Amino acid sequence: MAKVFTIPVPPKIGRKPRERTPDPRYVDGQRLLVEAMKYLAQADPVANRTAIELLSEHVRTRFRMSDSPLG
C-alpha cells in the first residue's frame, strides 16, 4: 500500500479572495456554438444530429465528456 505524505500549509489570513470576472470571449464562444446548433437544426436535423450532439455536449460542459487522453 502506498504512503500519503501531506505538507501542511498555513492559511494566509490577510489575503482577500480574488474577484472572479467572466471572460467575455468564453461567453461569446458559447453563444456562437448555440447559433451553430440552431443553424444545423434548421438545415437538416436528421443528417446533422451527431454534429448537434457534439456541440451540445461541449456547451453543457466546459470540455467534452467524450474527450479522452487514451484515444
PQR file with spaces between the fields and no chain letter, atoms N, CA, C, O and H, PARSE charges and radii, in Angstrom:
ATOM       1  N    MET     1       0.846   -1.179    0.000 -0.4000 1.5000
ATOM       2  CA   MET     1       0.000    0.000    0.000 -0.0000 2.0000
ATOM       3  C    MET     1       0.891    1.241    0.000  0.5500 1.7000
ATOM       4  O    MET     1       1.931    1.261    0.657 -0.5500 1.4000
ATOM       5  N    ALA     2       0.491    2.256   -0.722 -0.4000 1.5000
ATOM       6  CA   ALA     2       1.289    3.481   -0.833 -0.0000 2.0000
ATOM       7  C    ALA     2       1.092    4.371    0.385  0.5500 1.7000
ATOM       8  O    ALA     2       0.028    4.385    1.004 -0.5500 1.4000
ATOM       9  H    ALA     2      -0.355    2.240   -1.256  0.4000 1.0000
ATOM      10  N    LYS     3       2.132    5.103    0.710 -0.4000 1.5000
ATOM      11  CA   LYS     3       2.060    6.065    1.806 -0.0000 2.0000
ATOM      12  C    LYS     3       1.709    7.427    1.218  0.5500 1.7000
ATOM      13  O    LYS     3       2.170    7.783    0.134 -0.5500 1.4000
ATOM      14  H    LYS     3       2.997    5.092    0.207  0.4000 1.0000
ATOM      15  N    VAL     4       0.899    8.175    1.936 -0.4000 1.5000
ATOM      16  CA   VAL     4       0.500    9.515    1.501 -0.0000 2.0000
ATOM      17  C    VAL     4       1.173   10.525    2.401  0.5500 1.7000
ATOM      18  O    VAL     4       1.014   10.487    3.621 -0.5500 1.4000
ATOM      19  H    VAL     4       0.525    7.886    2.817  0.4000 1.0000
ATOM      20  N    PHE     5       1.914   11.417    1.807 -0.4000 1.5000
ATOM      21  CA   PHE     5       2.571   12.476    2.556 -0.0000 2.0000
ATOM      22  C    PHE     5       1.801   13.769    2.371  0.5500 1.7000
ATOM      23  O    PHE     5       1.430   14.125    1.253 -0.5500 1.4000
ATOM      24  H    PHE     5       2.043   11.448    0.816  0.4000 1.0000
ATOM      25  N    THR     6       1.563   14.465    3.459 -0.4000 1.5000
ATOM      26  CA   THR     6       0.904   15.766    3.375 -0.0000 2.0000
ATOM      27  C    THR     6       1.860   16.817    3.891  0.5500 1.7000
ATOM      28  O    THR     6       2.574   16.612    4.872 -0.5500 1.4000
ATOM      29  H    THR     6       1.864   14.176    4.367  0.4000 1.0000
ATOM      30  N    ILE     7       1.856   17.931    3.217 -0.4000 1.5000
ATOM      31  CA   ILE     7       2.674   19.057    3.634 -0.0000 2.0000
ATOM      32  C    ILE     7       1.712   20.143    4.094  0.5500 1.7000
ATOM      33  O    ILE     7       1.015   20.739    3.273 -0.5500 1.4000
ATOM      34  H    ILE     7       1.275   18.097    2.420  0.4000 1.0000
ATOM      35  N    PRO     8       1.665   20.408    5.396 -0.5600 1.5000
ATOM      36  CA   PRO     8       0.721   21.417    5.881  0.2800 2.0000
ATOM      37  C    PRO     8       1.124   22.817    5.416  0.5500 1.7000
ATOM      38  O    PRO     8       2.295   23.195    5.459 -0.5500 1.4000
ATOM      39  N    VAL     9       0.133   23.564    4.977 -0.4000 1.5000
ATOM      40  CA   VAL     9       0.359   24.939    4.530 -0.0000 2.0000
ATOM      41  C    VAL     9      -0.524   25.835    5.386  0.5500 1.7000
ATOM      42  O    VAL     9      -1.745   25.674    5.396 -0.5500 1.4000
ATOM      43  H    VAL     9      -0.818   23.257    4.942  0.4000 1.0000
ATOM      44  N    PRO    10       0.077   26.773    6.100 -0.5600 1.5000
ATOM      45  CA   PRO    10      -0.741   27.663    6.919  0.2800 2.0000
ATOM      46  C    PRO    10      -1.576   28.601    6.037  0.5500 1.7000
ATOM      47  O    PRO    10      -1.080   29.092    5.023 -0.5500 1.4000
ATOM      48  N    PRO    11      -2.822   28.851    6.405 -0.5600 1.5000
ATOM      49  CA   PRO    11      -3.663   29.743    5.597  0.2800 2.0000
ATOM      50  C    PRO    11      -3.175   31.191    5.693  0.5500 1.7000
ATOM      51  O    PRO    11      -2.670   31.621    6.730 -0.5500 1.4000
ATOM      52  N    LYS    12      -3.332   31.920    4.616 -0.4000 1.5000
ATOM      53  CA   LYS    12      -2.977   33.343    4.595 -0.0000 2.0000
ATOM      54  C    LYS    12      -4.211   34.132    5.018  0.5500 1.7000
ATOM      55  O    LYS    12      -5.159   34.294    4.249 -0.5500 1.4000
ATOM      56  H    LYS    12      -3.743   31.571    3.773  0.4000 1.0000
ATOM      57  N    ILE    13      -4.179   34.613    6.242 -0.4000 1.5000
ATOM      58  CA   ILE    13      -5.345   35.259    6.827 -0.0000 2.0000
ATOM      59  C    ILE    13      -5.578   36.645    6.233  0.5500 1.7000
ATOM      60  O    ILE    13      -6.727   37.032    6.020 -0.5500 1.4000
ATOM      61  H    ILE    13      -3.409   34.482    6.867  0.4000 1.0000
ATOM      62  N    GLY    14      -4.528   37.389    5.964 -0.4000 1.5000
ATOM      63  CA   GLY    14      -4.679   38.755    5.492 -0.0000 2.0000
ATOM      64  C    GLY    14      -5.006   38.875    4.004  0.5500 1.7000
ATOM      65  O    GLY    14      -5.229   39.980    3.508 -0.5500 1.4000
ATOM      66  H    GLY    14      -3.595   37.074    6.136  0.4000 1.0000
ATOM      67  N    ARG    15      -5.034   37.762    3.297 -0.4000 1.5000
ATOM      68  CA   ARG    15      -5.248   37.796    1.851 -0.0000 2.0000
ATOM      69  C    ARG    15      -6.734   37.830    1.509  0.5500 1.7000
ATOM      70  O    ARG    15      -7.513   37.019    2.010 -0.5500 1.4000
ATOM      71  H    ARG    15      -4.853   36.865    3.700  0.4000 1.0000
ATOM      72  N    LYS    16      -7.120   38.773    0.654 -0.4000 1.5000
ATOM      73  CA   LYS    16      -8.503   38.843    0.216 -0.0000 2.0000
ATOM      74  C    LYS    16      -8.710   37.880   -0.953  0.5500 1.7000
ATOM      75  O    LYS    16      -7.814   37.713   -1.780 -0.5500 1.4000
ATOM      76  H    LYS    16      -6.487   39.431    0.247  0.4000 1.0000
ATOM      77  N    PRO    17      -9.880   37.248   -1.030 -0.5600 1.5000
ATOM      78  CA   PRO    17     -10.137   36.380   -2.169  0.2800 2.0000
ATOM      79  C    PRO    17     -10.233   37.202   -3.455  0.5500 1.7000
ATOM      80  O    PRO    17     -10.783   38.304   -3.474 -0.5500 1.4000
ATOM      81  N    ARG    18      -9.686   36.637   -4.518 -0.4000 1.5000
ATOM      82  CA   ARG    18      -9.691   37.327   -5.805 -0.0000 2.0000
ATOM      83  C    ARG    18     -11.096   37.354   -6.388  0.5500 1.7000
ATOM      84  O    ARG    18     -11.804   36.347   -6.367 -0.5500 1.4000
ATOM      85  H    ARG    18      -9.240   35.743   -4.502  0.4000 1.0000
ATOM      86  N    GLU    19     -11.494   38.503   -6.906 -0.4000 1.5000
ATOM      87  CA   GLU    19     -12.801   38.605   -7.538 -0.0000 2.0000
ATOM      88  C    GLU    19     -12.766   37.920   -8.889  0.5500 1.7000
ATOM      89  O    GLU    19     -11.831   38.094   -9.671 -0.5500 1.4000
ATOM      90  H    GLU    19     -10.919   39.321   -6.923  0.4000 1.0000
ATOM      91  N    ARG    20     -13.796   37.143   -9.148 -0.4000 1.5000
ATOM      92  CA   ARG    20     -13.875   36.436  -10.421 -0.0000 2.0000
ATOM      93  C    ARG    20     -14.706   37.269  -11.386  0.5500 1.7000
ATOM      94  O    ARG    20     -15.815   37.698  -11.070 -0.5500 1.4000
ATOM      95  H    ARG    20     -14.556   37.002   -8.513  0.4000 1.0000
ATOM      96  N    THR    21     -14.153   37.481  -12.547 -0.4000 1.5000
ATOM      97  CA   THR    21     -14.868   38.215  -13.579 -0.0000 2.0000
ATOM      98  C    THR    21     -15.060   37.287  -14.769  0.5500 1.7000
ATOM      99  O    THR    21     -14.136   36.569  -15.151 -0.5500 1.4000
ATOM     100  H    THR    21     -13.252   37.132  -12.804  0.4000 1.0000
ATOM     101  N    PRO    22     -16.248   37.296  -15.358 -0.5600 1.5000
ATOM     102  CA   PRO    22     -16.482   36.420  -16.504  0.2800 2.0000
ATOM     103  C    PRO    22     -15.661   36.869  -17.718  0.5500 1.7000
ATOM     104  O    PRO    22     -15.487   38.063  -17.961 -0.5500 1.4000
ATOM     105  N    ASP    23     -15.174   35.906  -18.454 -0.4000 1.5000
ATOM     106  CA   ASP    23     -14.400   36.191  -19.653 -0.0000 2.0000
ATOM     107  C    ASP    23     -15.369   36.367  -20.816  0.5500 1.7000
ATOM     108  O    ASP    23     -16.055   35.413  -21.182 -0.5500 1.4000
ATOM     109  H    ASP    23     -15.316   34.936  -18.257  0.4000 1.0000
ATOM     110  N    PRO    24     -15.445   37.561  -21.409 -0.5600 1.5000
ATOM     111  CA   PRO    24     -16.410   37.780  -22.498  0.2800 2.0000
ATOM     112  C    PRO    24     -16.133   36.894  -23.708  0.5500 1.7000
ATOM     113  O    PRO    24     -17.056   36.589  -24.463 -0.5500 1.4000
ATOM     114  N    ARG    25     -14.887   36.473  -23.909 -0.4000 1.5000
ATOM     115  CA   ARG    25     -14.580   35.590  -25.040 -0.0000 2.0000
ATOM     116  C    ARG    25     -15.244   34.234  -24.860  0.5500 1.7000
ATOM     117  O    ARG    25     -15.722   33.643  -25.829 -0.5500 1.4000
ATOM     118  H    ARG    25     -14.137   36.721  -23.295  0.4000 1.0000
ATOM     119  N    TYR    26     -15.277   33.732  -23.620 -0.4000 1.5000
ATOM     120  CA   TYR    26     -15.912   32.448  -23.345 -0.0000 2.0000
ATOM     121  C    TYR    26     -17.405   32.531  -23.605  0.5500 1.7000
ATOM     122  O    TYR    26     -17.984   31.635  -24.219 -0.5500 1.4000
ATOM     123  H    TYR    26     -14.888   34.211  -22.833  0.4000 1.0000
ATOM     124  N    VAL    27     -18.033   33.611  -23.136 -0.4000 1.5000
ATOM     125  CA   VAL    27     -19.467   33.788  -23.323 -0.0000 2.0000
ATOM     126  C    VAL    27     -19.791   33.920  -24.813  0.5500 1.7000
ATOM     127  O    VAL    27     -20.765   33.336  -25.288 -0.5500 1.4000
ATOM     128  H    VAL    27     -17.563   34.339  -22.637  0.4000 1.0000
ATOM     129  N    ASP    28     -18.981   34.684  -25.551 -0.4000 1.5000
ATOM     130  CA   ASP    28     -19.203   34.823  -26.989 -0.0000 2.0000
ATOM     131  C    ASP    28     -19.007   33.496  -27.716  0.5500 1.7000
ATOM     132  O    ASP    28     -19.732   33.197  -28.665 -0.5500 1.4000
ATOM     133  H    ASP    28     -18.190   35.159  -25.165  0.4000 1.0000
ATOM     134  N    GLY    29     -18.040   32.704  -27.281 -0.4000 1.5000
ATOM     135  CA   GLY    29     -17.811   31.396  -27.889 -0.0000 2.0000
ATOM     136  C    GLY    29     -18.982   30.458  -27.669  0.5500 1.7000
ATOM     137  O    GLY    29     -19.382   29.736  -28.583 -0.5500 1.4000
ATOM     138  H    GLY    29     -17.451   32.947  -26.510  0.4000 1.0000
ATOM     139  N    GLN    30     -19.541   30.463  -26.452 -0.4000 1.5000
ATOM     140  CA   GLN    30     -20.705   29.630  -26.173 -0.0000 2.0000
ATOM     141  C    GLN    30     -21.905   30.085  -27.002  0.5500 1.7000
ATOM     142  O    GLN    30     -22.676   29.258  -27.490 -0.5500 1.4000
ATOM     143  H    GLN    30     -19.216   31.050  -25.710  0.4000 1.0000
ATOM     144  N    ARG    31     -22.061   31.400  -27.162 -0.4000 1.5000
ATOM     145  CA   ARG    31     -23.160   31.932  -27.971 -0.0000 2.0000
ATOM     146  C    ARG    31     -23.008   31.500  -29.430  0.5500 1.7000
ATOM     147  O    ARG    31     -23.992   31.159  -30.087 -0.5500 1.4000
ATOM     148  H    ARG    31     -21.435   32.072  -26.766  0.4000 1.0000
ATOM     149  N    LEU    32     -21.778   31.515  -29.927 -0.4000 1.5000
ATOM     150  CA   LEU    32     -21.509   31.094  -31.299 -0.0000 2.0000
ATOM     151  C    LEU    32     -21.836   29.611  -31.495  0.5500 1.7000
ATOM     152  O    LEU    32     -22.380   29.226  -32.530 -0.5500 1.4000
ATOM     153  H    LEU    32     -20.979   31.792  -29.393  0.4000 1.0000
ATOM     154  N    LEU    33     -21.503   28.780  -30.502 -0.4000 1.5000
ATOM     155  CA   LEU    33     -21.832   27.360  -30.593 -0.0000 2.0000
ATOM     156  C    LEU    33     -23.344   27.131  -30.629  0.5500 1.7000
ATOM     157  O    LEU    33     -23.829   26.270  -31.362 -0.5500 1.4000
ATOM     158  H    LEU    33     -21.061   29.093  -29.661  0.4000 1.0000
ATOM     159  N    VAL    34     -24.081   27.903  -29.836 -0.4000 1.5000
ATOM     160  CA   VAL    34     -25.544   27.778  -29.835 -0.0000 2.0000
ATOM     161  C    VAL    34     -26.113   28.192  -31.188  0.5500 1.7000
ATOM     162  O    VAL    34     -27.028   27.546  -31.699 -0.5500 1.4000
ATOM     163  H    VAL    34     -23.686   28.603  -29.241  0.4000 1.0000
ATOM     164  N    GLU    35     -25.584   29.258  -31.770 -0.4000 1.5000
ATOM     165  CA   GLU    35     -26.043   29.686  -33.098 -0.0000 2.0000
ATOM     166  C    GLU    35     -25.739   28.619  -34.147  0.5500 1.7000
ATOM     167  O    GLU    35     -26.543   28.390  -35.051 -0.5500 1.4000
ATOM     168  H    GLU    35     -24.841   29.783  -31.355  0.4000 1.0000
ATOM     169  N    ALA    36     -24.591   27.970  -34.031 -0.4000 1.5000
ATOM     170  CA   ALA    36     -24.234   26.902  -34.962 -0.0000 2.0000
ATOM     171  C    ALA    36     -25.204   25.728  -34.828  0.5500 1.7000
ATOM     172  O    ALA    36     -25.602   25.132  -35.829 -0.5500 1.4000
ATOM     173  H    ALA    36     -23.938   28.156  -33.297  0.4000 1.0000
ATOM     174  N    MET    37     -25.584   25.396  -33.592 -0.4000 1.5000
ATOM     175  CA   MET    37     -26.553   24.307  -33.394 -0.0000 2.0000
ATOM     176  C    MET    37     -27.902   24.653  -33.994  0.5500 1.7000
ATOM     177  O    MET    37     -28.551   23.804  -34.605 -0.5500 1.4000
ATOM     178  H    MET    37     -25.261   25.880  -32.778  0.4000 1.0000
ATOM     179  N    LYS    38     -28.331   25.907  -33.820 -0.4000 1.5000
ATOM     180  CA   LYS    38     -29.605   26.335  -34.410 -0.0000 2.0000
ATOM     181  C    LYS    38     -29.558   26.215  -35.928  0.5500 1.7000
ATOM     182  O    LYS    38     -30.511   25.739  -36.544 -0.5500 1.4000
ATOM     183  H    LYS    38     -27.804   26.597  -33.324  0.4000 1.0000
ATOM     184  N    TYR    39     -28.458   26.642  -36.530 -0.4000 1.5000
ATOM     185  CA   TYR    39     -28.317   26.578  -37.986 -0.0000 2.0000
ATOM     186  C    TYR    39     -28.353   25.129  -38.471  0.5500 1.7000
ATOM     187  O    TYR    39     -29.040   24.808  -39.441 -0.5500 1.4000
ATOM     188  H    TYR    39     -27.684   27.029  -36.030  0.4000 1.0000
ATOM     189  N    LEU    40     -27.609   24.262  -37.793 -0.4000 1.5000
ATOM     190  CA   LEU    40     -27.588   22.853  -38.191 -0.0000 2.0000
ATOM     191  C    LEU    40     -28.965   22.204  -38.037  0.5500 1.7000
ATOM     192  O    LEU    40     -29.359   21.380  -38.862 -0.5500 1.4000
ATOM     193  H    LEU    40     -27.051   24.523  -37.005  0.4000 1.0000
ATOM     194  N    ALA    41     -29.688   22.571  -36.991 -0.4000 1.5000
ATOM     195  CA   ALA    41     -31.015   22.003  -36.765 -0.0000 2.0000
ATOM     196  C    ALA    41     -32.011   22.475  -37.820  0.5500 1.7000
ATOM     197  O    ALA    41     -32.908   21.725  -38.206 -0.5500 1.4000
ATOM     198  H    ALA    41     -29.367   23.241  -36.321  0.4000 1.0000
ATOM     199  N    GLN    42     -31.860   23.704  -38.283 -0.4000 1.5000
ATOM     200  CA   GLN    42     -32.770   24.216  -39.316 -0.0000 2.0000
ATOM     201  C    GLN    42     -32.431   23.647  -40.684  0.5500 1.7000
ATOM     202  O    GLN    42     -33.325   23.397  -41.492 -0.5500 1.4000
ATOM     203  H    GLN    42     -31.132   24.313  -37.969  0.4000 1.0000
ATOM     204  N    ALA    43     -31.137   23.441  -40.951 -0.4000 1.5000
ATOM     205  CA   ALA    43     -30.715   22.965  -42.269 -0.0000 2.0000
ATOM     206  C    ALA    43     -31.172   21.524  -42.500  0.5500 1.7000
ATOM     207  O    ALA    43     -31.907   21.262  -43.452 -0.5500 1.4000
ATOM     208  H    ALA    43     -30.411   23.645  -40.294  0.4000 1.0000
ATOM     209  N    ASP    44     -30.761   20.606  -41.667 -0.4000 1.5000
ATOM     210  CA   ASP    44     -31.143   19.200  -41.793 -0.0000 2.0000
ATOM     211  C    ASP    44     -30.920   18.522  -40.447  0.5500 1.7000
ATOM     212  O    ASP    44     -29.825   18.030  -40.175 -0.5500 1.4000
ATOM     213  H    ASP    44     -30.164   20.818  -40.893  0.4000 1.0000
ATOM     214  N    PRO    45     -31.950   18.493  -39.603 -0.5600 1.5000
ATOM     215  CA   PRO    45     -31.770   17.973  -38.244  0.2800 2.0000
ATOM     216  C    PRO    45     -31.388   16.493  -38.196  0.5500 1.7000
ATOM     217  O    PRO    45     -30.677   16.076  -37.282 -0.5500 1.4000
ATOM     218  N    VAL    46     -31.842   15.701  -39.151 -0.4000 1.5000
ATOM     219  CA   VAL    46     -31.554   14.265  -39.118 -0.0000 2.0000
ATOM     220  C    VAL    46     -30.095   14.008  -39.508  0.5500 1.7000
ATOM     221  O    VAL    46     -29.394   13.259  -38.827 -0.5500 1.4000
ATOM     222  H    VAL    46     -32.420   16.041  -39.893  0.4000 1.0000
ATOM     223  N    ALA    47     -29.643   14.619  -40.587 -0.4000 1.5000
ATOM     224  CA   ALA    47     -28.274   14.404  -41.056 -0.0000 2.0000
ATOM     225  C    ALA    47     -27.243   15.033  -40.123  0.5500 1.7000
ATOM     226  O    ALA    47     -26.130   14.524  -40.000 -0.5500 1.4000
ATOM     227  H    ALA    47     -30.212   15.228  -41.140  0.4000 1.0000
ATOM     228  N    ASN    48     -27.597   16.119  -39.474 -0.4000 1.5000
ATOM     229  CA   ASN    48     -26.654   16.844  -38.617 -0.0000 2.0000
ATOM     230  C    ASN    48     -26.786   16.480  -37.134  0.5500 1.7000
ATOM     231  O    ASN    48     -26.246   17.174  -36.273 -0.5500 1.4000
ATOM     232  H    ASN    48     -28.502   16.532  -39.574  0.4000 1.0000
ATOM     233  N    ARG    49     -27.500   15.399  -36.843 -0.4000 1.5000
ATOM     234  CA   ARG    49     -27.755   15.048  -35.440 -0.0000 2.0000
ATOM     235  C    ARG    49     -26.465   14.821  -34.648  0.5500 1.7000
ATOM     236  O    ARG    49     -26.356   15.294  -33.517 -0.5500 1.4000
ATOM     237  H    ARG    49     -27.938   14.835  -37.543  0.4000 1.0000
ATOM     238  N    THR    50     -25.496   14.117  -35.209 -0.4000 1.5000
ATOM     239  CA   THR    50     -24.261   13.852  -34.459 -0.0000 2.0000
ATOM     240  C    THR    50     -23.473   15.139  -34.211  0.5500 1.7000
ATOM     241  O    THR    50     -22.877   15.310  -33.148 -0.5500 1.4000
ATOM     242  H    THR    50     -25.585   13.732  -36.129  0.4000 1.0000
ATOM     243  N    ALA    51     -23.473   16.034  -35.186 -0.4000 1.5000
ATOM     244  CA   ALA    51     -22.773   17.309  -35.001 -0.0000 2.0000
ATOM     245  C    ALA    51     -23.463   18.149  -33.926  0.5500 1.7000
ATOM     246  O    ALA    51     -22.801   18.791  -33.110 -0.5500 1.4000
ATOM     247  H    ALA    51     -23.958   15.894  -36.049  0.4000 1.0000
ATOM     248  N    ILE    52     -24.781   18.139  -33.932 -0.4000 1.5000
ATOM     249  CA   ILE    52     -25.531   18.899  -32.925 -0.0000 2.0000
ATOM     250  C    ILE    52     -25.284   18.316  -31.534  0.5500 1.7000
ATOM     251  O    ILE    52     -25.130   19.064  -30.569 -0.5500 1.4000
ATOM     252  H    ILE    52     -25.318   17.618  -34.595  0.4000 1.0000
ATOM     253  N    GLU    53     -25.245   16.978  -31.424 -0.4000 1.5000
ATOM     254  CA   GLU    53     -24.975   16.352  -30.131 -0.0000 2.0000
ATOM     255  C    GLU    53     -23.578   16.713  -29.623  0.5500 1.7000
ATOM     256  O    GLU    53     -23.392   16.973  -28.435 -0.5500 1.4000
ATOM     257  H    GLU    53     -25.370   16.371  -32.208  0.4000 1.0000
ATOM     258  N    LEU    54     -22.610   16.728  -30.519 -0.4000 1.5000
ATOM     259  CA   LEU    54     -21.250   17.078  -30.128 -0.0000 2.0000
ATOM     260  C    LEU    54     -21.178   18.518  -29.617  0.5500 1.7000
ATOM     261  O    LEU    54     -20.577   18.782  -28.575 -0.5500 1.4000
ATOM     262  H    LEU    54     -22.761   16.517  -31.485  0.4000 1.0000
ATOM     263  N    LEU    55     -21.793   19.448  -30.354 -0.4000 1.5000
ATOM     264  CA   LEU    55     -21.795   20.850  -29.930 -0.0000 2.0000
ATOM     265  C    LEU    55     -22.564   21.028  -28.629  0.5500 1.7000
ATOM     266  O    LEU    55     -22.155   21.796  -27.758 -0.5500 1.4000
ATOM     267  H    LEU    55     -22.282   19.233  -31.200  0.4000 1.0000
ATOM     268  N    SER    56     -23.671   20.321  -28.500 -0.4000 1.5000
ATOM     269  CA   SER    56     -24.480   20.423  -27.287 -0.0000 2.0000
ATOM     270  C    SER    56     -23.707   19.940  -26.073  0.5500 1.7000
ATOM     271  O    SER    56     -23.772   20.551  -25.006 -0.5500 1.4000
ATOM     272  H    SER    56     -24.004   19.697  -29.207  0.4000 1.0000
ATOM     273  N    GLU    57     -22.969   18.837  -26.235 -0.4000 1.5000
ATOM     274  CA   GLU    57     -22.170   18.317  -25.136 -0.0000 2.0000
ATOM     275  C    GLU    57     -21.079   19.311  -24.741  0.5500 1.7000
ATOM     276  O    GLU    57     -20.766   19.457  -23.560 -0.5500 1.4000
ATOM     277  H    GLU    57     -22.916   18.341  -27.102  0.4000 1.0000
ATOM     278  N    HIS    58     -20.504   19.990  -25.725 -0.4000 1.5000
ATOM     279  CA   HIS    58     -19.464   20.973  -25.434 -0.0000 2.0000
ATOM     280  C    HIS    58     -20.031   22.198  -24.723  0.5500 1.7000
ATOM     281  O    HIS    58     -19.372   22.777  -23.859 -0.5500 1.4000
ATOM     282  H    HIS    58     -20.758   19.872  -26.685  0.4000 1.0000
ATOM     283  N    VAL    59     -21.257   22.596  -25.084 -0.4000 1.5000
ATOM     284  CA   VAL    59     -21.886   23.751  -24.430 -0.0000 2.0000
ATOM     285  C    VAL    59     -22.238   23.402  -22.992  0.5500 1.7000
ATOM     286  O    VAL    59     -22.056   24.228  -22.098 -0.5500 1.4000
ATOM     287  H    VAL    59     -21.793   22.126  -25.785  0.4000 1.0000
ATOM     288  N    ARG    60     -22.744   22.183  -22.752 -0.4000 1.5000
ATOM     289  CA   ARG    60     -23.159   21.788  -21.408 -0.0000 2.0000
ATOM     290  C    ARG    60     -21.989   21.621  -20.457  0.5500 1.7000
ATOM     291  O    ARG    60     -22.123   21.876  -19.260 -0.5500 1.4000
ATOM     292  H    ARG    60     -22.891   21.512  -23.479  0.4000 1.0000
ATOM     293  N    THR    61     -20.857   21.200  -20.966 -0.4000 1.5000
ATOM     294  CA   THR    61     -19.675   21.032  -20.132 -0.0000 2.0000
ATOM     295  C    THR    61     -18.578   21.911  -20.694  0.5500 1.7000
ATOM     296  O    THR    61     -18.563   22.218  -21.886 -0.5500 1.4000
ATOM     297  H    THR    61     -20.749   20.993  -21.939  0.4000 1.0000
ATOM     298  N    ARG    62     -17.679   22.307  -19.849 -0.4000 1.5000
ATOM     299  CA   ARG    62     -16.608   23.162  -20.342 -0.0000 2.0000
ATOM     300  C    ARG    62     -15.736   22.418  -21.345  0.5500 1.7000
ATOM     301  O    ARG    62     -15.284   22.999  -22.332 -0.5500 1.4000
ATOM     302  H    ARG    62     -17.691   22.057  -18.880  0.4000 1.0000
ATOM     303  N    PHE    63     -15.500   21.132  -21.092 -0.4000 1.5000
ATOM     304  CA   PHE    63     -14.799   20.270  -22.030 -0.0000 2.0000
ATOM     305  C    PHE    63     -15.718   19.102  -22.352  0.5500 1.7000
ATOM     306  O    PHE    63     -16.532   18.702  -21.520 -0.5500 1.4000
ATOM     307  H    PHE    63     -15.867   20.660  -20.291  0.4000 1.0000
ATOM     308  N    ARG    64     -15.594   18.566  -23.530 -0.4000 1.5000
ATOM     309  CA   ARG    64     -16.455   17.456  -23.919 -0.0000 2.0000
ATOM     310  C    ARG    64     -16.164   16.246  -23.037  0.5500 1.7000
ATOM     311  O    ARG    64     -15.007   15.904  -22.789 -0.5500 1.4000
ATOM     312  H    ARG    64     -14.933   18.890  -24.206  0.4000 1.0000
ATOM     313  N    MET    65     -17.228   15.607  -22.569 -0.4000 1.5000
ATOM     314  CA   MET    65     -17.057   14.434  -21.725 -0.0000 2.0000
ATOM     315  C    MET    65     -16.464   13.278  -22.509  0.5500 1.7000
ATOM     316  O    MET    65     -15.862   12.380  -21.920 -0.5500 1.4000
ATOM     317  H    MET    65     -18.167   15.884  -22.770  0.4000 1.0000
ATOM     318  N    SER    66     -16.623   13.282  -23.826 -0.4000 1.5000
ATOM     319  CA   SER    66     -16.125   12.175  -24.634 -0.0000 2.0000
ATOM     320  C    SER    66     -14.619   12.301  -24.904  0.5500 1.7000
ATOM     321  O    SER    66     -14.011   11.370  -25.432 -0.5500 1.4000
ATOM     322  H    SER    66     -17.112   14.011  -24.304  0.4000 1.0000
ATOM     323  N    ASP    67     -14.010   13.445  -24.548 -0.4000 1.5000
ATOM     324  CA   ASP    67     -12.570   13.584  -24.725 -0.0000 2.0000
ATOM     325  C    ASP    67     -11.852   12.623  -23.794  0.5500 1.7000
ATOM     326  O    ASP    67     -12.196   12.511  -22.617 -0.5500 1.4000
ATOM     327  H    ASP    67     -14.504   14.202  -24.120  0.4000 1.0000
ATOM     328  N    SER    68     -10.867   11.941  -24.318 -0.4000 1.5000
ATOM     329  CA   SER    68     -10.103   11.009  -23.500 -0.0000 2.0000
ATOM     330  C    SER    68      -8.650   11.053  -23.944  0.5500 1.7000
ATOM     331  O    SER    68      -8.377   11.022  -25.143 -0.5500 1.4000
ATOM     332  H    SER    68     -10.587   12.032  -25.273  0.4000 1.0000
ATOM     333  N    PRO    69      -7.719   11.123  -23.015 -0.5600 1.5000
ATOM     334  CA   PRO    69      -6.312   11.127  -23.405  0.2800 2.0000
ATOM     335  C    PRO    69      -5.871    9.770  -23.949  0.5500 1.7000
ATOM     336  O    PRO    69      -4.809    9.661  -24.562 -0.5500 1.4000
ATOM     337  N    LEU    70      -6.678    8.746  -23.727 -0.4000 1.5000
ATOM     338  CA   LEU    70      -6.316    7.407  -24.164 -0.0000 2.0000
ATOM     339  C    LEU    70      -6.749    7.116  -25.602  0.5500 1.7000
ATOM     340  O    LEU    70      -6.398    6.076  -26.158 -0.5500 1.4000
ATOM     341  H    LEU    70      -7.540    8.835  -23.229  0.4000 1.0000
ATOM     342  N    GLY    71      -7.505    8.024  -26.199 -0.4000 1.5000
ATOM     343  CA   GLY    71      -7.888    7.806  -27.592 -0.0000 2.0000
ATOM     344  C    GLY    71      -9.289    7.528  -27.686  0.5500 1.7000
ATOM     345  O    GLY    71      -9.803    7.316  -28.784 -0.5500 1.4000
ATOM     346  H    GLY    71      -7.790    8.870  -25.747  0.4000 1.0000
